Amino acid sequence: MLLKIKRVPTVVSSYQKDETAEEGGGCGRNCLNKFCISGAKLPLYTCKNVESPVTFLESLVLGEWEDRFQRGLFRYDVTACETKVIQGKYGFIAQLNEGRHLKKRPTEFRVDKVIQPFDGNKFNFTKVGQEELLFHFFPDMPLDADNSPSLVAINVSPIEYGHVLLIPRILDCLPQRIDHKSLLLAIQMASEAANPYFRLGYNSLGAFATINHLHFQAYYLAMPFPIEKASSSKITTANNGVKISKLLNYPVRGLLFEGGNSMKDLSDTVSTASVCLQENNVPFNILISDSGKQIFLLPQCYAEKQALGEVSSKLLETQVNPAVWEMSGHMVLKRKEDYEGASEEKAWSLLAQVSLSEERFKKLTL
């Protein structure tokens, strides 16, 4: 059976609502297609093992992001959004972000296929304006139409201050699926930021990714996520030294990866597990935490339950799409009544609907 749900995706680029482009010439928007990219200039960032109170990457991200904020490129002022810690044991974080709920583009998204081919006719990040791009991360080649840089861009519908997108090898037009090289790039970015409050997240198709073009999201939030405080129980230690644990006493069943003989060992172990989920058509989310030292892998089934009519009308009315940030305990709420009435019980109830059952989760981890 083909499962579909009516999706109203968050707009991440000002050009997402206008996907037309002229054939055989520039589109007039100074985007990243092969006709517009010639002569594009961006700051370049490469690894520097220099200790300082504020890393160069952090100052670059925030400096460039603030510049775009002052230029009015965002759809709303995220600094004006109300945020609070919900009273209770877990410290769920609630944010009222009505701006992400307005002026969205309705579309149909399949939720029964984690792996889907890239479709250049739909919105993708080669169509964003160059003014939304911040810098080229880990450059090893100039920016032109003959090679594919990894770029950092603003999310024009931000959740928090400094909310950006990491787009690996943007001109290769990779679909939204994890591969070893791209996950390592995201972990390197977390490590380079050297700030435990700068986290990267990934949403697969079927787990509330809104665009089928490979990307990670990242932002700063100066408080611990509930998932980071959750207890865990060791399952095994891989031959490369990576410890794999399962989360305990948390509403979402998931795996925690940490340690290893190198960053690449950690990345490869998570990538292998992620690829296994993809190939078995299991939607999932990834949180890269603690400057890349901890990786949470969270399979989920909320969209599947929506399509099958198994989610209560009360939860559906909140219009919350539980992606990586919500699953980590940062609840982005779209209605004032939900924000004012937020409680630990309600947050737990939502996330429990997202989680795989104990039986399904055990089958994945055997």
Rosetta blueprint (number, residue, H / E / L):
1 M L
2 L L
3 L L
4 K E
5 I E
6 K E
7 R E
8 V L
9 P L
10 T L
11 V L
12 V L
13 S L
14 S L
15 Y L
16 Q L
17 K L
18 D L
19 E L
20 T L
21 A L
22 E L
23 E L
24 G L
25 G L
26 G L
27 C L
28 G L
29 R L
30 N L
31 C L
32 L L
33 N L
34 K L
35 F L
36 C L
37 I L
38 S L
39 G L
40 A L
41 K L
42 L L
43 P L
44 L E
45 Y E
46 T L
47 C L
48 K L
49 N L
50 V L
51 E L
52 S L
53 P L
54 V L
55 T L
56 F H
57 L H
58 E H
59 S H
60 L H
61 V H
62 L H
63 G H
64 E H
65 W H
66 E H
67 D H
68 R H
69 F H
70 Q H
71 R L
72 G L
73 L L
74 F L
75 R L
76 Y L
77 D L
78 V H
79 T H
80 A H
81 C L
82 E E
83 T E
84 K E
85 V E
86 I L
87 Q L
88 G L
89 K L
90 Y L
91 G L
92 F L
93 I E
94 A E
95 Q E
96 L E
97 N L
98 E H
99 G H
100 R H
101 H H
102 L L
103 K L
104 K L
105 R L
106 P L
107 T E
108 E E
109 F E
110 R E
111 V L
112 D L
113 K L
114 V L
115 I L
116 Q L
117 P L
118 F L
119 D L
120 G L
121 N L
122 K L
123 F L
124 N L
125 F H
126 T H
127 K H
128 V L
129 G L
130 Q H
131 E H
132 E H
133 L E
134 L E
135 F E
136 H E
137 F E
138 F L
139 P L
140 D L
141 M L
142 P L
143 L L
144 D L
145 A L
146 D L
147 N L
148 S L
149 P L
150 S L
151 L E
152 V E
153 A E
154 I E
155 N L
156 V L
157 S L
158 P L
159 I L
160 E L
161 Y L
162 G L
163 H L
164 V E
165 L E
166 L E
167 I E
168 P L
169 R L
170 I H
171 L H
172 D H
173 C L
174 L L
175 P L
176 Q L
177 R L
178 I L
179 D L
180 H H
181 K H
182 S H
183 L H
184 L H
185 L H
186 A H
187 I H
188 Q H
189 M H
190 A H
191 S H
192 E H
193 A H
194 A L
195 N L
196 P L
197 Y L
198 F E
199 R E
200 L E
201 G E
202 Y E
203 N E
204 S L
205 L L
206 G L
207 A L
208 F L
209 A L
210 T L
211 I L
212 N L
213 H L
214 L L
215 H L
216 F E
217 Q E
218 A E
219 Y E
220 Y E
221 L L
222 A L
223 M L
224 P L
225 F L
226 P H
227 I H
228 E H
229 K H
230 A L
231 S E
232 S E
233 S E
234 K E
235 I E
236 T E
237 T E
238 A L
239 N L
240 N L
241 G L
242 V E
243 K E
244 I E
245 S E
246 K E
247 L E
248 L E
249 N L
250 Y L
251 P L
252 V L
253 R L
254 G L
255 L E
256 L E
257 F E
258 E E
259 G E
260 G L
261 N L
262 S L
263 M H
264 K H
265 D H
266 L H
267 S H
268 D H
269 T H
270 V H
271 S H
272 T H
273 A H
274 S H
275 V H
276 C H
277 L H
278 Q H
279 E H
280 N L
281 N L
282 V L
283 P L
284 F E
285 N E
286 I E
287 L E
288 I E
289 S E
290 D H
291 S H
292 G H
293 K L
294 Q E
295 I E
296 F E
297 L E
298 L E
299 P E
300 Q E
301 C L
302 Y H
303 A H
304 E H
305 K H
306 Q H
307 A H
308 L L
309 G L
310 E L
311 V L
312 S L
313 S H
314 K H
315 L H
316 L H
317 E H
318 T L
319 Q L
320 V L
321 N L
322 P L
323 A L
324 V H
325 W H
326 E H
327 M H
328 S L
329 G L
330 H E
331 M E
332 V E
333 L E
334 K L
335 R L
336 K H
337 E H
338 D H
339 Y H
340 E H
341 G L
342 A L
343 S L
344 E H
345 E H
346 K H
347 A H
348 W H
349 S H
350 L H
351 L H
352 A H
353 Q H
354 V H
355 S E
356 L L
357 S L
358 E H
359 E H
360 R H
361 F H
362 K H
363 K H
364 L H
365 T H
366 L L
